């Protein structure tokens, strides 16, 4: 089948090489997606800079990331309005999916170091829904801490929406490890975040007070 006869699902530029970002085109047949579900698609096919590609790196645990993983990542990045990916084509089904997701979402304000909106809800790369639990900054970077069901977590860089970590142990290290930095500022938090931090002997009320007193 010629490329022009395939059904283009999404096209975007992502990553860095000597002459600019890589171009990705993801094709597939009978594509469909609903809230809370993985997409359905047949004959999934990816072109990277015009050449067929089937592997796209590895997870931290060493599993290969394949075409379906890339599709889910691209969908989540589009919905989350991540700026690390530039989207030149998005199919109507994904546009409708984002519109439906955003009906239940709300902005929490602009990122500290960019004009990007921070949202209450995001999707991770598995298309799980997560809710913002806190926002804090240190060393010139602002982070959003997100949590979902079944101990699903994520830390994102709010300036571009990119993932910092989605492993629970690294998540805990991150939210507890930066509080000793002189530049640390806790901008907002939930009661759940306060309880989690107290499990590690960190008093969020005292931490917030100290942050407000440091100019």
Backbone as CSV, one residue per row, in Angstrom:
resi,resn,N_x,N_y,N_z,CA_x,CA_y,CA_z,C_x,C_y,C_z
1,UNK,0.848,-1.194,0.000,0.000,0.000,0.000,0.884,1.245,0.000
2,UNK,0.591,2.194,-0.875,1.351,3.434,-0.904,0.989,4.298,0.294
3,UNK,1.941,5.109,0.752,1.714,5.944,1.922,0.509,6.852,1.766
4,UNK,0.318,7.419,0.535,-0.776,8.343,0.337,-2.141,7.664,0.438
5,UNK,-2.171,6.320,0.367,-3.420,5.583,0.487,-3.713,5.188,1.928
6,UNK,-2.760,5.376,2.794,-2.964,5.037,4.197,-3.767,6.127,4.892
7,UNK,-4.346,5.781,6.036,-5.108,6.739,6.825,-4.188,7.377,7.853
8,UNK,-3.853,8.646,7.642,-2.977,9.348,8.562,-3.748,9.689,9.829
9,UNK,-3.210,9.275,10.983,-3.838,9.533,12.283,-3.292,10.812,12.893
10,UNK,-1.963,10.944,12.892,-1.338,12.103,13.528,0.061,12.288,12.963
11,UNK,0.482,13.539,12.838,1.824,13.860,12.372,2.400,14.931,13.283
12,UNK,3.665,14.771,13.654,4.290,15.720,14.566,5.804,15.703,14.408
13,UNK,6.427,16.786,14.842,7.884,16.885,14.926,8.280,16.768,16.389
14,UNK,9.344,15.982,16.648,9.728,15.710,18.037,11.171,15.256,18.085
15,UNK,11.868,15.633,19.134,13.246,15.195,19.309,14.227,16.147,18.659
16,UNK,15.494,15.852,18.828,16.535,16.751,18.350,17.593,15.964,17.581
17,UNK,17.924,16.465,16.416,19.068,15.958,15.654,19.822,17.175,15.115
18,UNK,20.887,16.955,14.351,21.732,18.065,13.920,20.978,19.110,13.112
19,UNK,20.060,18.679,12.241,19.372,19.619,11.362,17.930,19.876,11.786
20,UNK,17.603,19.581,13.070,16.255,19.874,13.558,15.563,18.661,14.139
21,UNK,14.257,18.759,14.406,13.534,17.641,15.016,13.240,16.523,14.012
22,UNK,12.931,15.359,14.532,12.473,14.245,13.708,11.001,14.444,13.362
23,UNK,10.607,14.030,12.173,9.207,14.072,11.759,8.608,12.672,11.860
24,UNK,7.461,12.578,12.533,6.773,11.310,12.691,5.394,11.385,12.037
25,UNK,5.059,10.357,11.278,3.715,10.200,10.743,3.197,8.828,11.175
26,UNK,2.039,8.806,11.839,1.462,7.557,12.312,0.188,7.285,11.519
27,UNK,0.175,6.128,10.875,-0.954,5.716,10.052,-1.647,4.522,10.688
28,UNK,-2.920,4.332,10.340,-3.642,3.154,10.814,-5.048,3.123,10.259
29,UNK,-5.656,1.946,10.305,-7.021,1.758,9.809,-7.997,1.589,10.966
30,UNK,-9.236,2.001,10.718,-10.344,1.828,11.674,-9.992,2.392,13.051
31,UNK,-9.371,3.561,13.058,-8.961,4.178,14.321,-10.177,4.692,15.086
32,UNK,-10.197,4.429,16.404,-11.257,4.935,17.282,-10.681,5.100,18.674
33,UNK,-11.219,6.066,19.426,-10.741,6.287,20.790,-11.869,6.862,21.626
34,UNK,-11.976,6.373,22.873,-12.975,6.844,23.818,-12.301,7.163,25.142
35,UNK,-12.956,7.997,25.944,-12.417,8.381,27.250,-12.216,7.144,28.120
36,UNK,-11.070,7.080,28.785,-10.784,5.982,29.695,-10.399,4.685,29.033
37,UNK,-10.196,4.709,27.717,-9.865,3.485,26.981,-8.623,3.707,26.123
38,UNK,-7.934,2.617,25.823,-6.875,2.686,24.834,-7.491,2.819,23.450
39,UNK,-6.788,3.438,22.524,-7.332,3.538,21.165,-7.414,2.178,20.487
40,UNK,-8.341,2.076,19.563,-8.452,0.898,18.708,-7.916,1.270,17.331
41,UNK,-7.081,0.417,16.778,-6.490,0.715,15.477,-5.974,-0.570,14.851
42,UNK,-6.066,-0.655,13.542,-5.534,-1.778,12.787,-4.422,-1.293,11.870
43,UNK,-3.520,-2.192,11.533,-2.458,-1.906,10.556,-1.672,-0.641,10.918
44,UNK,-1.275,-0.556,12.170,-0.523,0.609,12.638,0.841,0.652,11.957
45,UNK,1.219,1.852,11.525,2.424,2.003,10.719,3.014,3.385,10.981
46,UNK,4.326,3.458,11.236,4.970,4.726,11.570,6.104,5.018,10.597
47,UNK,6.123,6.258,10.119,7.262,6.754,9.359,8.008,7.766,10.211
48,UNK,9.309,7.576,10.318,10.186,8.520,11.006,11.100,9.133,9.964
49,UNK,10.920,10.424,9.706,11.636,11.093,8.623,11.478,10.332,7.306
50,UNK,10.256,9.851,7.072,9.924,9.203,5.813,10.296,7.740,5.704
51,UNK,10.894,7.174,6.764,11.311,5.777,6.720,10.549,4.965,7.767
52,UNK,10.141,3.725,7.433,9.417,2.895,8.398,10.243,2.655,9.653
53,UNK,9.592,2.743,10.813,10.254,2.535,12.104,9.300,1.794,13.019
54,UNK,9.847,0.860,13.818,8.999,0.059,14.699,9.380,0.168,16.165
55,UNK,10.595,0.644,16.482,11.025,0.760,17.868,11.403,2.212,18.160
56,UNK,11.032,2.658,19.355,11.194,4.070,19.699,11.768,4.227,21.102
57,UNK,12.846,3.507,21.362,13.503,3.572,22.654,13.010,2.498,23.600
58,UNK,13.323,2.701,24.884,12.968,1.725,25.915,12.411,2.432,27.139
59,UNK,11.628,1.698,27.909,11.205,2.193,29.210,12.372,2.082,30.177
60,UNK,12.219,2.676,31.357,13.264,2.577,32.376,13.520,1.118,32.747
61,UNK,12.461,0.302,32.668,12.595,-1.116,33.011,13.201,-1.940,31.886
62,UNK,13.423,-1.328,30.717,14.084,-2.030,29.625,13.174,-2.600,28.569
63,UNK,11.865,-2.345,28.639,10.942,-2.832,27.617,10.979,-1.919,26.396
64,UNK,10.880,-2.530,25.208,10.875,-1.737,23.982,9.592,-0.915,23.878
65,UNK,9.734,0.329,23.410,8.589,1.170,23.091,8.307,1.018,21.607
66,UNK,7.088,0.607,21.284,6.755,0.301,19.900,5.727,1.299,19.364
67,UNK,5.198,1.004,18.176,4.330,1.952,17.473,3.109,2.346,18.290
68,UNK,2.480,1.389,18.968,1.295,1.703,19.756,1.651,2.612,20.930
69,UNK,2.819,2.384,21.537,3.274,3.244,22.632,3.479,4.675,22.136
70,UNK,4.056,4.807,20.947,4.275,6.138,20.382,2.949,6.830,20.098
71,UNK,1.978,6.091,19.580,0.662,6.664,19.325,0.041,7.190,20.604
72,UNK,0.062,6.393,21.674,-0.509,6.832,22.951,0.230,8.041,23.503
73,UNK,1.557,8.045,23.372,2.342,9.192,23.831,1.952,10.451,23.069
74,UNK,1.797,10.324,21.754,1.444,11.482,20.935,0.055,12.009,21.299
75,UNK,-0.885,11.109,21.537,-2.238,11.525,21.916,-2.202,12.269,23.247
76,UNK,-1.481,11.726,24.225,-1.406,12.372,25.535,-0.738,13.736,25.421
77,UNK,0.317,13.832,24.624,1.016,15.108,24.462,0.109,16.152,23.813
78,UNK,-0.691,15.720,22.854,-1.624,16.642,22.187,-2.685,17.126,23.163
79,UNK,-3.255,16.210,23.925,-4.291,16.572,24.890,-3.725,17.479,25.976
80,UNK,-2.521,17.167,26.454,-1.892,17.938,27.533,-1.300,19.259,27.061
81,UNK,-1.324,19.489,25.754,-0.748,20.703,25.168,0.737,20.846,25.503
82,UNK,1.436,19.703,25.401,2.883,19.732,25.568,3.511,20.462,24.382
83,UNK,4.501,21.259,24.653,5.124,22.042,23.589,6.365,21.382,23.005
84,UNK,6.773,20.246,23.567,7.931,19.536,23.029,7.610,18.877,21.698
85,UNK,6.327,18.632,21.435,5.879,18.101,20.156,5.142,19.193,19.384
86,UNK,5.466,19.318,18.096,4.739,20.247,17.236,3.858,19.421,16.307
87,UNK,2.544,19.594,16.405,1.594,18.789,15.644,1.176,19.517,14.365
88,UNK,1.447,18.888,13.222,1.060,19.459,11.934,-0.213,18.830,11.377
89,UNK,-0.601,17.660,11.905,-1.876,17.048,11.531,-2.381,16.198,12.685
90,UNK,-3.669,16.351,12.989,-4.341,15.535,14.004,-5.696,15.148,13.440
91,UNK,-6.014,13.870,13.478,-7.284,13.411,12.900,-8.466,13.899,13.735
92,UNK,-9.641,13.890,13.137,-10.848,14.399,13.793,-11.195,13.622,15.056
93,UNK,-10.908,12.319,15.064,-11.235,11.502,16.234,-10.439,11.950,17.467
94,UNK,-9.167,12.273,17.279,-8.343,12.728,18.405,-8.742,14.140,18.815
95,UNK,-9.074,14.986,17.858,-9.546,16.329,18.191,-10.811,16.263,19.046
96,UNK,-11.738,15.375,18.676,-12.979,15.213,19.447,-12.698,14.628,20.830
97,UNK,-11.731,13.717,20.898,-11.329,13.119,22.171,-10.796,14.190,23.119
98,UNK,-9.938,15.078,22.611,-9.407,16.158,23.435,-10.517,17.105,23.884
99,UNK,-11.416,17.447,22.981,-12.509,18.360,23.324,-13.356,17.790,24.454
100,UNK,-13.640,16.498,24.396,-14.431,15.852,25.438,-13.669,15.827,26.761
101,UNK,-12.372,15.548,26.717,-11.550,15.511,27.926,-11.509,16.885,28.586
102,UNK,-11.390,17.928,27.796,-11.267,19.279,28.322,-12.566,19.807,28.938
103,UNK,-13.695,19.180,28.625,-14.957,19.602,29.241,-14.918,19.398,30.753
104,UNK,-14.148,18.417,31.202,-14.041,18.092,32.621,-12.755,18.639,33.229
105,UNK,-12.102,19.545,32.503,-10.798,20.035,32.934,-10.880,21.519,33.279
106,UNK,-9.839,22.032,33.910,-9.784,23.460,34.175,-8.346,23.906,34.303
107,UNK,-8.092,25.145,33.913,-6.756,25.707,34.022,-6.471,26.157,35.444
108,UNK,-5.233,25.982,35.867,-4.812,26.387,37.210,-3.919,27.620,37.183
109,UNK,-3.675,28.148,35.982,-2.796,29.306,35.846,-1.644,29.004,34.911
110,UNK,-0.878,30.031,34.608,0.241,29.885,33.685,1.466,29.316,34.397
111,UNK,2.249,28.557,33.650,3.510,28.039,34.174,4.429,29.195,34.543
112,UNK,5.250,28.965,35.537,6.107,30.027,36.068,7.136,30.503,35.061
113,UNK,7.621,29.603,34.207,8.704,29.958,33.305,8.301,29.890,31.831
114,UNK,7.003,29.887,31.558,6.526,29.942,30.177,5.080,30.414,30.193
115,UNK,4.493,30.542,29.011,3.107,30.993,28.893,2.150,29.809,28.802
116,UNK,2.653,28.604,29.060,1.827,27.408,28.943,0.868,27.285,30.135
117,UNK,-0.373,26.844,29.853,-1.363,26.653,30.904,-1.084,25.367,31.676
118,UNK,-1.212,25.435,33.015,-1.163,24.243,33.863,-2.595,23.763,34.051
119,UNK,-2.849,22.484,33.784,-4.207,21.962,33.876,-4.386,21.067,35.100
120,UNK,-5.625,21.045,35.584,-5.967,20.195,36.718,-5.783,18.724,36.368
121,UNK,-6.194,18.343,35.170,-6.095,16.953,34.739,-5.169,16.821,33.538
122,UNK,-4.398,15.739,33.515,-3.593,15.392,32.349,-3.768,13.900,32.071
123,UNK,-3.266,13.472,30.928,-3.173,12.055,30.597,-1.706,11.653,30.581
124,UNK,-1.394,10.500,31.168,-0.027,10.014,31.029,0.119,9.262,29.710
125,UNK,1.278,8.692,29.482,1.551,8.041,28.201,0.750,6.772,27.994
126,UNK,0.114,6.258,29.051,-0.802,5.119,28.927,-2.253,5.568,28.831
127,UNK,-2.449,6.896,28.748,-3.773,7.515,28.657,-4.587,7.334,29.933
128,UNK,-3.891,7.199,31.069,-4.549,7.237,32.378,-4.752,8.698,32.765
129,UNK,-5.872,8.994,33.418,-6.183,10.353,33.853,-5.573,10.615,35.220
130,UNK,-4.814,11.707,35.351,-4.180,12.094,36.605,-4.616,13.503,36.980
131,UNK,-4.617,13.767,38.287,-5.029,15.064,38.808,-3.851,15.756,39.484
132,UNK,-3.760,17.072,39.286,-2.666,17.835,39.886,-2.788,17.838,41.405
133,UNK,-1.717,17.443,42.083,-1.703,17.353,43.541,-0.901,18.478,44.170
134,UNK,0.023,19.051,43.399,0.843,20.150,43.913,1.618,20.772,42.765
135,UNK,2.069,21.972,43.007,2.946,22.652,42.064,4.053,23.326,42.871
136,UNK,5.291,23.110,42.483,6.418,23.661,43.236,7.572,23.931,42.271
137,UNK,8.501,24.753,42.707,9.642,25.084,41.859,10.932,25.051,42.670
138,UNK,12.020,24.818,41.957,13.358,24.834,42.563,14.381,24.901,41.451
139,UNK,15.438,25.648,41.695,16.570,25.713,40.765,16.156,26.107,39.348
140,UNK,15.198,27.007,39.246,14.810,27.529,37.948,13.890,26.657,37.133
141,UNK,13.293,25.629,37.763,12.340,24.761,37.077,11.094,24.628,37.940
142,UNK,9.928,24.710,37.321,8.672,24.500,38.043,8.116,23.124,37.681
143,UNK,7.561,22.446,38.677,7.066,21.091,38.480,5.601,20.981,38.902
144,UNK,4.877,20.113,38.208,3.554,19.721,38.633,3.587,18.268,39.073
145,UNK,3.053,17.981,40.261,2.966,16.609,40.765,1.543,16.120,40.552
146,UNK,1.390,15.027,39.832,0.074,14.500,39.466,-0.105,13.087,40.008
147,UNK,-1.341,12.777,40.398,-1.646,11.442,40.906,-2.919,10.916,40.244
148,UNK,-2.998,9.588,40.142,-4.173,8.936,39.598,-4.543,7.732,40.431
149,UNK,-5.452,6.935,39.934,-5.870,5.730,40.646,-4.759,4.675,40.601
150,UNK,-4.835,3.747,41.553,-3.908,2.608,41.601,-2.447,3.049,41.666
151,UNK,-2.199,4.132,42.437,-0.841,4.627,42.702,-0.113,5.069,41.430
152,UNK,-0.863,5.500,40.429,-0.260,6.065,39.225,0.147,7.510,39.521
153,UNK,1.366,7.874,39.190,1.885,9.209,39.509,2.669,9.753,38.325
154,UNK,2.921,11.064,38.361,3.766,11.681,37.350,4.267,13.023,37.864
155,UNK,5.486,13.342,37.503,6.040,14.675,37.693,6.280,15.258,36.303
156,UNK,5.774,16.477,36.047,5.984,17.106,34.762,6.655,18.463,34.945
157,UNK,7.405,18.845,33.949,7.968,20.195,33.863,6.857,21.086,33.315
158,UNK,6.383,22.035,34.114,5.215,22.807,33.691,5.503,23.715,32.499
159,UNK,6.748,24.060,32.262,7.051,24.996,31.183,6.728,24.424,29.810
160,UNK,6.867,23.096,29.647,6.545,22.485,28.356,5.666,21.241,28.474
161,UNK,5.365,20.818,29.703,4.509,19.654,29.914,5.216,18.325,29.799
162,UNK,6.523,18.326,29.634,7.263,17.083,29.444,7.351,16.286,30.743
163,UNK,7.414,14.967,30.594,7.469,14.061,31.742,8.852,14.058,32.364
164,UNK,8.906,14.205,33.691,10.150,14.075,34.437,10.290,12.641,34.932
165,UNK,9.235,12.105,35.525,9.216,10.702,35.939,7.784,10.250,36.148
166,UNK,7.543,8.947,35.962,6.247,8.370,36.305,6.418,7.093,37.136
167,UNK,7.591,6.976,37.753,7.843,5.859,38.671,7.610,6.330,40.102
168,UNK,6.872,5.535,40.866,6.453,5.966,42.199,7.640,6.310,43.099
169,UNK,8.679,5.485,43.087,9.816,5.749,43.981,10.520,7.048,43.592
170,UNK,10.667,7.291,42.295,11.296,8.534,41.845,10.390,9.727,42.133
171,UNK,9.086,9.499,42.027,8.115,10.553,42.350,8.291,10.997,43.801
172,UNK,8.358,10.032,44.719,8.528,10.355,46.144,9.856,11.050,46.383
173,UNK,10.915,10.551,45.744,12.229,11.196,45.884,12.163,12.641,45.424
174,UNK,11.399,12.887,44.363,11.343,14.226,43.791,10.586,15.190,44.698
175,UNK,9.394,14.800,45.146,8.586,15.734,45.943,9.177,15.977,47.322
176,UNK,9.957,15.016,47.818,10.551,15.193,49.151,11.984,15.708,49.087
177,UNK,12.660,15.497,47.958,14.096,15.783,47.900,14.459,17.222,47.619
178,UNK,13.537,17.971,47.017,13.869,19.343,46.638,13.594,20.368,47.731
179,UNK,12.921,19.960,48.802,12.501,20.931,49.815,13.673,21.580,50.540
180,UNK,14.851,20.954,50.496,16.018,21.519,51.164,16.722,22.568,50.314
181,UNK,16.332,22.683,49.041,16.971,23.663,48.169,16.570,25.084,48.572
182,UNK,17.503,26.006,48.656,17.176,27.391,49.037,16.154,28.046,48.111
183,UNK,16.122,27.611,46.844,15.209,28.221,45.870,13.830,27.575,45.863
184,UNK,13.600,26.586,46.726,12.331,25.847,46.705,11.153,26.738,47.063
185,UNK,10.081,26.642,46.269,8.827,27.334,46.550,7.670,26.378,46.289
186,UNK,6.817,26.194,47.281,5.611,25.397,47.115,4.480,26.356,46.769
187,UNK,3.981,26.260,45.541,3.019,27.242,45.054,1.574,26.896,45.416
188,UNK,1.203,25.635,45.291,-0.091,25.191,45.810,-0.037,23.684,46.011
189,UNK,-0.964,23.179,46.804,-0.964,21.747,47.113,-2.346,21.325,47.577
190,UNK,-2.595,20.022,47.517,-3.840,19.448,48.011,-3.630,18.906,49.424
191,UNK,-4.715,18.527,50.059,-4.613,17.889,51.375,-3.910,16.544,51.266
192,UNK,-4.136,15.856,50.154,-3.461,14.572,49.949,-1.952,14.756,49.908
193,UNK,-1.495,15.778,49.192,-0.059,16.053,49.112,0.506,16.330,50.500
194,UNK,-0.248,17.091,51.292,0.169,17.394,52.657,0.320,16.116,53.485
195,UNK,-0.622,15.194,53.335,-0.571,13.932,54.081,0.603,13.072,53.636
196,UNK,0.837,13.023,52.333,1.966,12.233,51.819,3.285,12.784,52.348
197,UNK,3.429,14.101,52.308,4.666,14.709,52.793,4.853,14.465,54.291
198,UNK,3.753,14.461,55.049,3.861,14.217,56.497,4.361,12.810,56.785
199,UNK,4.086,11.874,55.868,4.599,10.504,56.026,6.123,10.473,55.984
200,UNK,6.716,11.525,55.419,8.174,11.612,55.319,8.706,12.742,56.208
201,UNK,7.922,13.041,57.249,8.312,14.017,58.284,8.539,15.409,57.718
202,UNK,7.751,15.773,56.719,7.811,17.121,56.159,6.503,17.829,56.470
203,UNK,6.591,18.933,57.183,5.421,19.723,57.574,5.149,20.742,56.472
204,UNK,4.091,20.508,55.690,3.782,21.383,54.563,3.393,22.787,55.025
205,UNK,2.688,22.891,56.148,2.317,24.213,56.664,3.556,25.029,56.996
206,UNK,4.517,24.403,57.654,5.763,25.081,57.994,6.552,25.404,56.722
207,UNK,6.536,24.460,55.788,7.247,24.655,54.530,6.649,25.842,53.759
208,UNK,5.327,25.930,53.730,4.665,27.042,53.043,4.989,28.371,53.712
209,UNK,5.008,28.361,55.040,5.357,29.570,55.789,6.777,30.014,55.469
210,UNK,7.696,29.059,55.461,9.088,29.397,55.185,9.260,29.941,53.765
211,UNK,8.506,29.356,52.820,8.590,29.826,51.442,8.112,31.243,51.307
212,UNK,7.018,31.572,52.007,6.457,32.919,51.916,7.331,33.962,52.583
213,UNK,8.137,33.530,53.548,8.990,34.479,54.271,10.276,34.782,53.514
214,UNK,10.673,33.895,52.601,11.891,34.094,51.827,11.565,34.908,50.592
215,UNK,12.175,36.044,50.452,11.905,36.911,49.300,12.800,36.519,48.118
